[in-house]
Amino acid sequence: MSIEAYNWWMQQSHLPPAERVVLGVLCHHHNGRTGRCDPAQSTVAESAGMVERTVRRHIKSLEHQGLLSRKKRGGHGEGRMSDFFELHFDFTGKTDEGNRTIRANSEADGLPDNSCTSDEGLPDNFGGATGQFGGGLPDTALSGKQEGTGKEQEYSPCSPPVETTFADTAQPGLPFAPLPAEKVTLRDALTAPLTAFASVEAASSYVAYRHRLGKPLSEAGAKRTAEQLRQIAERGGDPDEALALIEKHGLAGLKADWYFEAKAGAPTGTSLAVIDHGTGPAPDPVVQAVDAYNAKAAEHGWSRCQNLTPGRRRKINARLRECDGIEGWHYALSEVEKSEFLMGRVSGRDGTAFKMRIDFMAQPESFARIMEGVYDRGSAKGHAQPTSTAARDAGDIRRVLERRHGGAV
């Protein structure tokens, strides 16, 4: 991503979050030296965390708004080739003649025919300095006032490179300057506000944690968290420790008051990252359920839950509501341990042993059978027998009695 593409993307704060993410991925794949931008839609979808149909809808919306245009190209063999995208860096809402674009299809558009080319037939300033108005392949000469100087300056494919410092390219109101083009990623755009107060390691860990939680951090969310970190730092707190507090308690956001309340309850000199102080907001029950499952998975060799996707979160949350919270979830795990079949000690009809997965537990029918102890009463082959309404009612009564008496009945 070039600095020019990054700065332009940062200015599109009026866009809906999903469209802005798609635009950010396209900017990430923009080559500031050649002007090419041709990622496959599957690549954009994977980077944005969306399905391709959603990505296509957002691209059409961005194209309709005039922020970009694209040229489709046919394919050979297995499928068509990826589209060429033009990012309209100076879109003003006027006709295309009034807009400066960075051409993505340099082969189709051709290079300007002038006398200031190198031996390879490229303009002398092809690619230019990072952040230069003449970067890429502009169709016509450009002119305008250079920011901060008030001086009129003309730019053309033949004009000498313009030296631009990071301080010159920083956006008003932001406490940081853009990173070098070769190092800018979407994660950098999220961690940059945080690293104004916390370490790079702590900020990166928090961004990754939010992704695992199924609630990816947005740019607005990063700024809100950075504001809380600023308050913590000004009041003598440790921003890195505050970010660790979020992860420890399975929270999605941070409040400075939470941190200081937790700090007041911890022994002197003890890091909140390693102590369970018992204060602050209640932890996320879904995260607790996944942690409990993974602990059993490590003990018994089950398939471990590596990623808490939004779909898994919805299903697990629904199961927690059905079983009265985390205590019921622990009961279900204990029921799994009682089943020879679910523990993989007996083989199924195909002769292979069953291996427990969290997706199996999160299914409504499977979870109900586990809670009722149906898999305990399996056949010799370890398969559960069909249950009647009376059997299901008996399972409900059994569960209530066991909870009331704290053991088997």
SVG drawing of the C-alpha trace seen along z (x, -y; Angstrom):
<svg xmlns="http://www.w3.org/2000/svg" viewBox="-44 -30 63 85">
<polyline fill="none" stroke="black" stroke-width="0.4" points="0.0,0.0 1.3,-3.4 1.1,-6.3 -1.1,-8.2 -3.5,-5.2 -3.4,-5.0 -4.1,-8.7 -6.9,-8.6 -8.5,-5.6 -8.2,-7.3 -10.2,-10.2 -13.2,-8.0 -14.7,-8.1 -18.2,-8.7 -18.4,-5.2 -20.2,-2.4 -17.7,-0.2 -18.1,2.8 -17.6,0.8 -14.6,-0.9 -13.0,2.4 -13.4,3.6 -11.9,0.3 -9.1,0.7 -8.2,4.1 -8.1,2.7 -5.9,-0.1 -3.7,2.5 -3.2,4.2 -2.5,1.0 1.0,0.8 2.3,-2.8 5.1,-2.3 3.2,-0.7 -0.4,-1.7 -1.6,1.8 -4.6,3.0 -6.0,6.3 -6.6,8.6 -9.0,11.5 -12.4,11.2 -11.7,14.3 -8.5,12.6 -10.5,9.5 -13.2,11.6 -10.6,13.6 -8.8,10.4 -12.1,8.6 -13.6,11.6 -16.6,11.6 -18.2,13.9 -17.5,13.1 -21.2,12.1 -21.0,9.5 -17.7,8.2 -19.2,7.8 -22.1,5.8 -19.8,3.4 -17.5,3.0 -20.6,2.1 -21.6,-0.4 -18.1,-2.0 -18.1,-2.0 -21.5,-3.7 -20.3,-6.4 -17.4,-7.2 -14.6,-6.1 -13.3,-3.5 -14.0,-1.9 -13.0,1.4 -12.3,3.2 -13.3,6.8 -11.1,9.1 -11.9,12.5 -10.2,15.7 -8.9,18.9 -9.2,22.4 -10.7,22.8 -12.1,19.3 -11.9,15.6 -9.0,13.4 -9.3,10.8 -10.6,7.3 -8.4,4.2 -9.4,1.6 -8.9,-2.2 -8.8,-4.0 -10.1,-7.6 -7.8,-9.3 -9.1,-12.9 -12.7,-12.2 -14.8,-15.4 -18.2,-14.2 -17.6,-15.8 -16.9,-14.1 -13.9,-11.8 -12.0,-14.6 -11.9,-16.4 -10.6,-13.5 -7.1,-12.2 -7.0,-8.4 -4.3,-5.9 -4.6,-3.6 -4.5,0.1 -4.3,1.3 -1.0,-0.2 -0.7,2.2 -4.1,1.2 -3.8,-2.5 -0.2,-2.8 2.5,-5.1 2.6,-8.9 4.4,-9.6 7.1,-12.1 10.8,-12.7 11.7,-12.2 11.8,-8.4 14.5,-6.1 16.2,-3.4 13.4,-1.0 10.7,-3.4 9.4,-4.5 9.1,-8.0 12.2,-9.1 10.1,-9.6 8.0,-6.4 6.9,-5.5 8.3,-8.7 9.0,-9.3 6.5,-7.8 3.7,-10.3 4.4,-12.2 1.4,-13.5 3.1,-12.3 3.3,-8.7 1.6,-6.0 0.6,-6.8 -1.4,-10.0 -3.0,-10.8 -2.3,-14.5 -0.1,-17.0 -1.5,-18.1 -1.1,-21.3 -2.1,-22.6 -0.9,-24.1 1.4,-22.0 -0.1,-21.5 1.6,-23.6 3.5,-25.9 0.8,-27.7 3.0,-27.6 1.8,-26.7 3.5,-23.7 2.9,-21.7 3.3,-18.0 3.6,-15.9 5.0,-12.5 8.3,-14.3 8.6,-16.5 11.3,-15.7 10.4,-13.7 9.0,-15.7 10.5,-14.8 7.7,-14.3 8.3,-13.6 6.0,-11.6 5.2,-14.7 3.8,-16.3 1.5,-13.3 0.1,-12.9 -3.7,-13.5 -5.0,-16.4 -6.2,-15.2 -4.2,-12.0 -1.3,-11.6 0.7,-9.5 2.2,-9.7 1.5,-7.0 3.9,-4.1 6.3,-3.5 4.4,-2.2 6.0,1.2 5.0,1.8 1.4,0.5 -1.3,3.1 -4.9,3.1 -3.7,4.3 -1.3,1.3 -4.2,-1.0 -5.8,0.5 -2.8,0.7 -1.4,-2.8 -3.8,-4.6 -3.1,-2.1 0.7,-2.2 0.6,-5.9 0.2,-4.8 0.9,-1.0 3.7,1.2 3.4,2.7 3.3,6.2 0.4,5.4 -1.6,3.6 -1.1,6.4 -2.1,9.0 -5.3,7.0 -6.2,6.8 -5.6,10.5 -7.7,11.2 -10.7,9.2 -10.5,11.3 -10.5,14.5 -13.4,13.2 -15.5,12.8 -15.7,9.1 -13.0,7.6 -11.7,4.2 -12.9,1.3 -10.9,-1.9 -13.5,-3.8 -13.2,-1.2 -9.4,-1.5 -9.7,-5.2 -12.1,-4.8 -9.7,-2.3 -6.8,-4.6 -8.6,-7.4 -9.1,-5.1 -5.4,-4.2 -4.5,-7.9 -6.6,-8.4 -4.9,-5.4 -1.4,-6.7 -2.2,-10.2 -3.4,-8.8 -0.3,-6.8 -1.5,-3.5 0.1,-0.9 -1.6,-0.8 -0.1,2.6 -1.5,4.0 -4.9,2.5 -4.9,4.4 -4.0,7.6 -6.9,7.0 -9.3,7.0 -8.1,10.4 -8.0,11.9 -11.7,11.2 -13.0,11.9 -14.1,8.3 -14.6,6.6 -13.8,3.0 -12.0,1.0 -12.9,-1.7 -10.2,-3.5 -12.3,-3.2 -12.4,0.6 -8.7,0.7 -8.1,-1.4 -10.8,0.5 -9.0,3.7 -5.7,2.2 -6.9,1.1 -7.9,4.6 -4.6,6.2 -1.6,6.7 1.1,4.0 3.5,4.7 1.4,7.4 0.6,7.3 -3.1,7.6 -2.0,9.8 -1.2,12.6 -3.7,12.2 -7.4,12.9 -8.5,9.9 -12.2,10.8 -13.3,7.2 -14.5,5.5 -17.2,6.5 -18.3,10.2 -16.3,12.3 -17.8,13.4 -19.7,16.7 -19.1,17.9 -15.4,17.4 -15.6,19.2 -17.5,22.1 -14.8,22.4 -12.0,22.3 -13.7,25.1 -14.2,27.2 -10.6,26.7 -9.4,27.7 -11.3,31.0 -10.0,31.3 -6.4,31.1 -7.1,33.7 -9.0,36.3 -7.6,35.6 -10.7,34.0 -10.6,31.6 -9.6,28.2 -11.6,25.0 -9.1,22.8 -11.3,19.9 -14.5,18.5 -16.3,17.6 -19.6,15.5 -21.5,18.6 -20.0,20.6 -20.6,17.8 -24.3,17.6 -24.8,21.4 -22.8,21.7 -24.7,18.7 -28.0,20.3 -26.9,23.6 -25.8,21.6 -29.3,20.0 -30.9,23.5 -28.7,25.0 -28.8,22.0 -25.3,20.7 -21.8,21.9 -22.7,24.4 -25.0,26.2 -22.2,26.3 -19.8,27.9 -22.5,30.5 -22.8,31.2 -19.0,31.7 -19.2,34.2 -22.0,36.1 -19.7,36.4 -17.0,37.9 -19.5,40.6 -20.2,41.7 -18.0,44.5 -19.1,43.5 -18.5,39.8 -15.1,40.4 -14.1,42.6 -13.7,45.8 -16.0,47.7 -16.3,47.6 -19.2,46.5 -21.1,48.3 -18.2,47.6 -15.7,49.1 -14.1,45.7 -14.0,44.1 -15.9,40.8 -13.9,37.7 -15.6,34.9 -15.8,31.4 -17.2,28.2 -19.5,27.9 -21.1,31.2 -21.8,29.9 -23.2,26.7 -25.8,28.4 -29.3,28.2 -30.2,31.9 -26.7,33.2 -26.6,30.9 -30.1,32.0 -29.1,35.7 -25.9,35.0 -27.8,33.2 -30.3,36.0 -27.6,38.7 -28.9,40.4 -25.3,41.3 -24.7,43.1 -27.5,45.5 -26.1,46.4 -26.1,49.8 -23.2,52.1 -21.8,50.2 -22.0,47.0 -24.9,45.5 -27.7,43.6 -31.2,45.1 -34.1,43.0 -35.8,41.2 -39.4,40.7 -41.0,37.6 -41.2,39.4 -37.5,40.2 -36.7,36.6 -38.9,35.5 -37.1,38.0 -33.8,36.6 -35.0,33.1 -36.1,34.4 -32.8,36.2 -30.8,33.1 -32.8,30.9 -32.4,33.4 -28.6,33.8 -28.2,30.1 -30.3,29.8 -28.4,32.6 -25.0,31.8 -24.4,35.3 -25.9,38.5 -29.4,39.5"/>
</svg>
